[in-house]
Amino acid sequence: MNRTKETHPHAVTEMCEAGGRLYANALRVGRIARAEVEQAPCLVEFALLYPDPDDPDWLRPIPPAVALAQRLNPIEREIAERRRWSIELSDVFEPFMSLTTQTAPGPDSIAVLEGSDRINAALDVATAQCQSEMLTVQPTNRFSERTFIQGLERDRPLIERGVRIRTLYQHTARYNPEKLSYVEQFADGKVEYRTIDELVERLIICDESVAFIPTRDDQQVALELRHPGLIRYLVKVFEFMWNRAVPLSVGAPYETAPDGITEIQHSIAKLLVEGHVDEAIARRLGMNVRTCRAHIAKLASALGSGSRAQLGYLIAQSGILEEEQSAH
């Protein structure tokens, strides 16, 4: 077992390329030869495959819904325990709250928060005080187990006391199992999710009174904004994006349009014409570079382009960008 971890190490929350390919094939076929799994021993280690009772040379896949539930159960237990701790801590500090009102952030303040612990602590306070609505913008597909737990801990109490939550993701979130699993946790609450092709940066607004925005790409420095003018501006930005977004429960933004080009490919075409390289396009649209290049190849095929230079010219000549602007 130690040798396996040394030669093929990764966490249970990750899926290596070989493991993902083999697991998908096993699900399609119904079983997989034990010899094939030698390149991805993590599938057995993480209990995604089990021995075929009829033939020891074959393995059968655990259904993904079952595998996901097995991993979520301990997380749910930990969330419940942490919620009990939060109630106990609130009871301990409640008598002192009235003594610190004069040192609370002012109505026009802008505070710099350094480090994830301080940022999360400020977010916890703001969400605990939120009574009406929370608006969030969540770009990119990064969604770790820690993010999952923190999100559940922060959002569930809001839902339970009737706070409305509206969240914007990128279209690629529709194909992210972790985000979809998170969304399913609140399917019956006052929560709305929409997706849009491109989001600039993360944003959280509580009751139109306090907002949080990052100031560095590593998410280790953020601003806590309480200036009414800035808050109003950020709310208008959110509403502008929200009105252009597609509800997660309906619509299919990746479906092929009558011109043979999907909406995401229209977005890529716009960024290509603006001169962005593949890596920048992928980052802005929340997808990996390989997926981005696959879309570029399909776009080139649809327009009959034989080269990257010709593709830019054909995009400009095709009029697809004008069509996209008129549609919006």
N, C-alpha and C positions, 0 to 999 in steps of 0.2 A: 504493500500500500504506500509506503514512504517513497519507493522508487517511482511509482506512478505520479505522485504529487510533484516530485522534482522534475520529471520530464514533461508533464502535461498540466501545469498549474493554472487554475483560474477559479474564481469564486462561483458559488452555486447560482448567484444572481446574473452570471454572464453565460454566454453561449459561444464557444469558439467556432470558427468557420467550419472545421471538419465535423464537429459535433452537430451543428445546425443542419448541415447537408445530410448527414447520415440519419438523424432523427426524423427529418422531413421525409426521407425516402422510406424509412421504416413505417411511418404513419400512412403513407400512400399504399405501400405494398402489404402491410400487415405484419411483417416480420423482417429480420435482417440477419445475415450470417454472422456468427460470432467472430469469425476471422476478420471481417470488414471493420469491426468496432475496435480493433487493436490500435488504430490511429487516433481514436478518440475514447480512451477508457473512462473519461468523465461521464459518459452516458450511463454506464453501469454504476459508477461511484455515486452519482446523484440520483440514482433510482429512476431514470427515465426509460430504462430497458429492463426486462426481467426474463429469466430462462424460459424457453418454450417447453412446456411439460411433455410434449410429444416427441421432441427432437433436441437433444442437448447441444447440437451444433448451431442452433438458431436462437435468436432472442426476439421477444415481442415488445412493442412500445407501450408505455403507459400513456393513456390519453392526456393531451395537454391540459384539459380542464381539471383533471384529477391531480396532475403534477402541480399545477398552480395552486389549487386548494390546499395541498399538503404543505406548501411553503407559506401561504398566507395565514394559516391557523396560528402558528407561533407569533406572527407579527400582530395579529388581532389581540392575542393574549397580552403581549407587551404593551400595546396601546391602552388596553383597559387598565393595566397596572399603573402606567404613567399618568392616566387621567385621575386615578385615585390619589397619586402623589400631588398632582396639581391642585386638587381640591384641598388636601391637607395643608399645602403651602399657602394657599389663598387664605385659609382660616388663620394661619399663624401670622401673616402680615396684615390682615384686614384692620386690626386696631391701630396700626401705624400709618395707614393711608391718609387720614385727615391731617396728620402732622407734616406731610410732605407736599401738600398741594401748592405751596408757594414756590417750590423748586421744580415743578413739572414744566415741560416744554411750553414756551409761550405760544400765543396764537399765530404769530408771524415767523416762527423760528425755522431755521434750516440747520439740522444737526448732521455732522459727519460721523458715521458709524464704521469702525474699523474692526475686522475680524468677524468670522461667521457666528461666534457665540454672542457677540454684542448685537449683531444684526438680527439674529433669531430671537433674542430676548426682546428687542424693540418691536419686532413683528408680533410676538406673543402678546405683548401689552396692548398693541393697537387692535388686534383681532379680538382680544378678550373684551375690549370696550366697544367694539363695533355692534350697533344695534339695528341698522337698517339694510345696508348693501355693501358688498365688497366687490370691486372690479379688479381683475387680474389679467395680465398679459404674460404668457409663458412661452417664449420662443425656444427653438431647438428641440432635439429628441433626447437630450440627456435626462434620464429619469432613474436614479439609483434606488436601491432599497432604502437608504437613509432618507432620500427625498420623499419616497412613498410614505414612510412612517411619519415624518414631520408634517406632510400634507394632511394625512388623516387626523393627526393630533390637533392640528390647527383648524381644519375645516369642519369636522364633525360637530363640535360644540356650537359653531355658528349656525349650522343647519338645524340643530335641535332647538335653538331659541328663535327660529324663524327668520334669520338673516338671509337675504337674497344674495346669491353669488353668480356673477357672470365672468366666464373665463374664455380668453382667446388663445387658441393654439394655432400652429401652422398645419397646412393640409397633411403633412407627413405624419402627424399624430394619429391619423385614421389607421395607420398601419403599424403603430407602436403598441404591442400587447400590454406593456406596463401602464401606459397612459390610459388605454381602454379599460383595463382592470380597475384603475383608480376611479375613472369616471363612473363605472358600474356601481361603486360603493355608494354613490349619491343619486342614483337614478330616480328615487322617489322624493327627493328634496326639492327645495326652491333653488335649483341650480340649473344654469344654462351654459352650454358649451358650444362654441362656434370655431370654425377654422378659416384661415385665410392664407394666401400663398406666401406672403412675406411679412415678418415682424422684425422690428428694429432691435428692441431691447426689452428686458423684463420690467414690469410695472405692477404695483399693488396700491390700490386706493381704498380706504375705509371711510364710509359715511361722508364722502366728499369733504373730509376734514384733515386727513393725514395721508401722505403718499410716500412710497419708497421706490427709489430708482438706484441701480448700480452705477458706479463711476469707473469700474475697472472690469476688464474681461474675465478676470479670475473670480469675480463675485465676492471679493474679500473687503471691498469698501463700498458703502452705500450712503445715500442721502435720505434723511428723514425730513420730509417737507410738510410744513404746516401753514405756509403762506397762502391765504385764500385766493389770490390772483393766480399763483402757480397751480394750485389744485384745480381751479376752474378750467385753466388751459389744458391740463392733463386729462380731465374728464372729457373735454371736447375732442381731444385726440383719440381717446378710447372710443367714444361714440362714433366717430368717423370710421374707424376701423371696424367696429362692431356692425355697422350698417352695411359694410361691404363684404362681411364674412358670411359663411354658409353654416347653418346649424349642423352640429355633429350627427344628430339623429336623422337628418334627411339630406338629400342632395348627394352628388357624386362628382366632386371637382376634378377627378382624374379621368372622367369619361371622355371619349373622343368626340369632338365637336364636328359639325358638318364638313368643315374644311380638312378633317383628318388630323387635327392637332388638338391635344388636350390643353386644359387650362394651365396646368403646371408648365407645359411646354411653351405656352404663350408667355408666361412669366420668365422662363429661361431665355426666350428669344429677346425680350425687352432688355434683360441684363447683358446678354451677348452684344447687342447693338450699342449698349452703353460702354462696352469695352472691358467688362469684368472677366477675369480668368475663371476656370472651372472651380477651383478651390473656393474662391470668393462667392460664386453663385451658390455652390452647395451649402456654404455656411449661412448665407442669407435666407435660403429656402428651407433650412433645417433638414438636410439630407446628406448622406455620405457622397464622396466624390464619385465613386463608381456608379451609383444610381444616377447622379447628375449627368455623367457622360453617356449613360445609356439613353437618357431622355434626349440629349443633344444628338445622338446618333439617329434616334427615331425622327427627330425634327428635321435633320438633314435628309433622311430618306423621304419624308413626306413632301419636302420642297424640291427634291431632286438635286441636292447639292453634292458635289464631288470633293469639296475641300472646305476647310474651316474659313478661309478667306471668302470663298464663294457663298458660304452659308450666310454671312452677314449681309452680303449684297442681296441675296434672294429674300431674306427676311424683310429688308427695306422695300424691295420691289413687290412683295406679295400683298402688302397692305394688312397683314394680320394684326399688327400693332394698332393700326387705326380702328380695326374692328373691335379689338379688346377695349379701347378707350370709349367707343360709342356704346358698348354693352354696359359699361359701368356708369 
